[in-house]
Amino acid sequence: MSVDDFRAETRALLARLLEDAPGHANREMLLEVYAEELARLHGQHAHQLLNDVIADARTRLDARLSPDPLRQTIATVQTTVQDLWKSLTQTLGGPPD
């Protein structure tokens, strides 16, 4: 899951809200239902993102602690490239869309 997935699902949810709003008698209840749905959606995406980060960190740590020098070298190069990418994107104002 990515930010684009979250944005697309949020946009669809808000579009449904706008479609439902004119014909609904109790706007407060409608807002509450959609706020709950948005909070659930955010929690789902945040949880998946955290799982992805943890899995990546575990893979890197396993490679760094590996007795195999080739895996250690690959892990070091991967970390260096990611640090370089992070530095470039921060310097240029963020990752490309």
Summary of the structure (lengths in Angstrom):
residues: 97
radius of gyration: 20.7
end to end distance: 15.4
largest distance: 67.2
contacts: 203
relative contact order: 0.07
helix: 84%
strand: 0%
